[in-house]
Amino acid sequence: MAFAFTYGPRVLFGAGSTSQLGAQLPAGRCLFVTDGQVRALGLADAALASLDAAGIEAVIFDAVEQDPSLATLNAALAAGQGCTSVVGVGGGSPMDVAKLAAYLLGTGEEIDTLWGVGKATGRRLPLAQVPTTAGTGSEATGVSVITVGGSEKKAVNSPPLLADLAILDPELTLTMPAGVTAATGIDAMVHAIEAYTSARLKNPMSDLLAREALVLLAGNLLDAIARPDDREARGAMLLGAHLAGVAFANAPVAGVHALAYPLGGHFHVPHGAANALMLTHVLRHNLHAAMPLYAELGPLLDPSLEGQGQQGRAQGFIEAMARLSAASGVPQRLSELGIGTEHLDLLAAEAMKQERLLVNNPCPITQDDARRLYEAAL
């Protein structure tokens, strides 16, 4: 089979590896993109100290919110005028803003010309990403998602947004609360699953990474939740999330994400939790089309499935994911978050706008299907 595969950024992995950040960046001023919580928890301190030790002036922009808006991106661009590099520190939101800031500051292009796939082709500023959660995989991808018009999520998906460097430091994830650990961990597993079953661009290399990511994430999620200072489990989660990120950067995500985005855009459900809420319902919808692939993944989660037939392994995979999601403590019903039947039509209509994701699903999801899946998740 013919395929193309793009490797992710250069990786520095290990406890304390954030101290190497400054030595990897050019001299001058660095736009340091993060959020208020990361600053308050001291998670940016090591990165800032590293820049200072290297003689690099940090221009701190810490106003990134969950599901960052176009106004936030524009404010980051204003702050970053004259900078020679960009660093993103935090979860997916600061890293997404950092990607577009690095690109737009480097090229001077307008954001409205870039929405979609492959439209950003210029040269950005040098970019490093330092995740403080183990889930989004944003440090590994050329995708940036921004909320426009108050509720609609739009994405820029182009290779120039890929960072030069990703620093995976387990020390930065030790204070992550159990709920965030759970939601981001399930999010990363969704990335691996959807990359493995993507109807477009799935290939042997993305498959290899997705499978290894799923093993690392499934084998360490509950340990990371139960023992937050378990550096081995935290490191495995960071690496698993990164490998899943590289996988879905090449074999794009699909229906789970398409149905999760309206939950974030309209009801501000955190992205990882939104994916967890819709995961098993979309998996069941896809079962007839993705059965051979789900059957291959099943024993990775539950070795007892190994001796079963294809259908048993595939159904066992879905059941194992449902058990793991419930055991992690993430919300299991939309109704827990104040979402009711009166919202189903809106959600289904909004999901249909995610055409770039829906085309990757193993089988079609119509608006009626989407409404039924949301209803099942109530």
Buried (B, 14 or more C-beta within 10 A) or exposed (E): EEEEBEEBBEBBBBBEBBBBBBEBBEEBBBBBBBBEBBBEEEBBEBBBBBBEEBEBEBBBBBBBBBBBBBEBBEBBBEBBEEBBBBBBBBBBBBBBBBBBBBBBBBBEBEBEEBBBEEEBEEEBBBBBBBBBBBBBBBBBBBBBBBBBEEBBBBBBBBEBBBBBBBBBBBBBBBEBEBBBBBBBBBBBBBBBBBBBBBBEBBBEBBBEBBBBBBBBBBBBBBBBBEEBEBBEBBBBBBBBBBBBBBBBBBBBBBBBBBBBBBBBBBBBBBBBBBBBBBBBBBBBBBBEBBBEBBBBBBBBBBEEBEEBEEEEBBBBBBBBBBEBBEEBBBBBEBEEBEBEEEBBEBBBEBBBBBEBBBBBBBBEBEEEBBBBBBBBBB
